[in-house]
């Protein structure tokens, strides 16, 4: 996580409650070259009341008006399913993660993973933050729907519970699916980094790949993006997800951005060194110059190639005597 941008392919609930589909999502994530494939783990009875309403986007994206309880129950996978998905991810050489949404699932997942992602819905969940902060795991904290004060409060709880600040990455996010581009506010990611001195990243819910690529260029150390096998599938998150070819394109672009960011030291690159003598200039005789003649603005000039005296030494040359005859265009 320290050496490169950690790219998380968020499968989430896009398996539609089917482990075979979940394995196909793992295949697609591994093929795209992401670092992590992530799911969500919960027991519906421990997560939501039976009469809790759906989010507006959930009803719109599914075309079904039902309770959150009924929707989530259909998408729920068992702990045995997640053990199977962890084993399958290991076989595919991709890191398995899942976001727990309640205490029992967090306790279960602590056996399977070393990094915990805390979803935006738990940003103000004091007992839950305190519990996860005490597990001794690396934490990725999503901050959708939150303001800077709530981010500070959540960080305080995690740190006081025992998680060192350098083991926490804070993700800027906007909790809307899909998220309008004008609501992204990517600069908030940099505000979080500046305010708290933490590693930051971005969890993206926009359509397309431009915004996560921009986040990489702005310094994100983690990029999370929802993906699906087919955006036309039924389910709450498919419409705000990338399809496999798009995911692969995003990964390629982020890796290129990562290389392009470099070390920040301004110096000639290895590839351009050979062009210095071609593109730069030297001090040149503007006309024939006799030995003993003084160099002046009238008899010297600057032209390519850059194999002679650096033009920045112009004032050192002016007024000195020529030590030999020079032809026009000859290097001084």
Helices and strands as residue ranges (DSSP letters): E 6-12, H 19-32, E 36-41, H 44-47, H 56-62, H 68-75, H 79-91, E 95-100, H 103-109, E 115-118, G 120-122, H 126-133, E 138-142, H 148-160, G 165-167, E 168-173, G 181-183, H 187-196, E 199-204, H 210-217, E 222-226, G 238-240, H 244-261, G 270-275, H 276-279, E 282-285, E 300-303, G 311-313, H 314-317
